[in-house]
Amino acid sequence: MITAMNKEIIPDNWYNVVPDLPEPLAPPRDSKSDISSINLLNKILPKEVLKQEFTFKRYEKIPDEVMEAYEQIGRPTPLIRAKNLEKKLGYSGKIYYKYEGATATGSHKINTAIPQAYYAMKEGVKGVTTETGAGQWGSATALAASLYGLPSQIFMVKISFEQKPLRKTVMNLYNGNVVASPSTLTAYGRKILKEHPDTPGTLGIGISEAVEYALDNDYRYMVASVMNVSLTHQSVIGQETKKQLELIGEHADVLIGCVGGGSNFGGFTFPFIPDGDDTEIIATTANEVPKFSKGDYKYDLMDSAGILPQVRMYSLGADFVPPTIYAGGLRYHGASPSLSLLINKGRIKSDEVTEEEVKEALRTFANTQGIIAAPESGHAIASAIKYVKAHINEKKTIVVNVSGHGYLDLSIFGEKK
Ligand SMILES: Cc1ncc(COP(=O)(O)O)c(C=O)c1O
């Protein structure tokens, strides 16, 4: 590969979808009468991150230091035509995949971890903290913090902590400190442990613990997903994909990605929104977490304790405890407000797939393309396979975002839940 050409594929700016939404986003609301959400966000987020969360500007220049770091962790990521999969499915259209598993930490999460840790370091804070489901976000946070000389405290959802012990090793290698959440490190964690000692944990509980930890220790909270700023940073995925398609003279007829809180999906698909309606966009969730089909579009809490602001989104309720599926990163009750709005307005469609369909899709993708994708990404692949089967005689160009690799998730094959 020619490095100079590669470098040009990385965009200079992040893209923010907010000015291109069909109607203004409903503003966030305080979750509790005694806490001002804006005051709280001011305390837990680096100022630049907070500014980017609420900006109406379409483009935000990526700082040179962050561009440099993006190159170091493997951007741009490849866009590959899945010819063997096409053949196996007997499809006469084309399937491409954008492979975020090729980054140093193995998923898209590093795209926003880097700028957030960079802005935290610039402010001279004591460290950064966050929650993690499957461990991809925790790994990205730990590495990004380490790159900028900051300690990191990561609250890993208990069920994932138990299912994926090697993730802890990875985070430790990146100089991160990890505990199973709920933990005894925070008052909220201790309360949950007392009330529900056998809880598998949820991302909502992990967020609440990390926010409390940030407030008590002069740390900054790293936003994994849901909030707009993380989707904006992830727009490097979709912008690169557009350039790569342009270079090979292709047009995306269909884009498919998986949704936990919406960060890889928004980052991958939103840069296509200003181009009009001729690209079909499909957001796929686990059928165990059916937020778009069974959730309500309403104001709801982002975290279980109700510390962060309420936002208008599709939600199954902040106290919803999803089943212990292997795709830990999809066990979240809500979805980003901008994605929720685009789904509500019909611009983006949703799909759901079962764990069995996902395992089958992961196997097929592995034995055709050689890529062992993350279980979360397996939802996008399963959804794409479903799409192909339902449109077998159409010659569309389908692009799937494979948000991460699954080398640390291999226990899902062969073990029963
Ligand atoms: C590989 C991978 N893909 C997808 C997700 C879902 O998160 P999001 O919807 O924010 O992209 C996660 C979350 O942990 C993940 O690790």
The ligand as an ORCA input file, in Angstrom:
! r2SCAN-3c Opt
* xyz 0 1
  C     -16.851     -3.886     18.248
  C     -18.027     -3.121     18.723
  N     -18.979     -2.780     17.836
  C     -20.070     -2.080     18.214
  C     -20.268     -1.689     19.516
  C     -21.512     -0.951     19.877
  O     -21.302      0.360     20.268
  P     -21.675      1.588     19.351
  O     -23.132      1.441     19.007
  O     -21.423      2.773     20.168
  O     -20.820      1.524     18.141
  C     -19.304     -2.002     20.488
  C     -19.465     -1.554     21.872
  O     -18.807     -1.946     22.784
  C     -18.156     -2.733     20.068
  O     -17.208     -3.073     20.953
*
